[in-house]
Amino acid sequence: MNQLELEATIAERDVLRYTPAGVPIVSAILMHSSQQEEAGVARLVEFEIPAFAAGEISGRFGSAELGASYRFTGFLAKKNRNSKALVFHIIDFQAA
């Protein structure tokens, strides 16, 4: 199963664009920070992850407030066929 749920803020976001097939898409950088427990020790976890929203959700994502906290759901996939880098594909999101 490839399913990711992440609470993050939208740190950067590009303008709405269209793929050659005409699908609307918005790319962004999400920033996450949380306290996690690992082997009985508290650990601060902070990272940025590239993400994008495609299709109907792209309009709502494109107008979401920058810097606000949201709970995102989606999946991870390669940036492109020849890349090893991962991108978070946003399926849905709501205010956290």
Secondary structure, DSSP 4 states (H G I P E B T S, - for coil): ---EEEEEEEEEEPPPEE-TT--EEEEEEEEEEEEEEETTEEEEEEEEEEEEEETTHHHHHHTSPTT-EEEEEEEEEESSTT---EEEEEEEEEE-
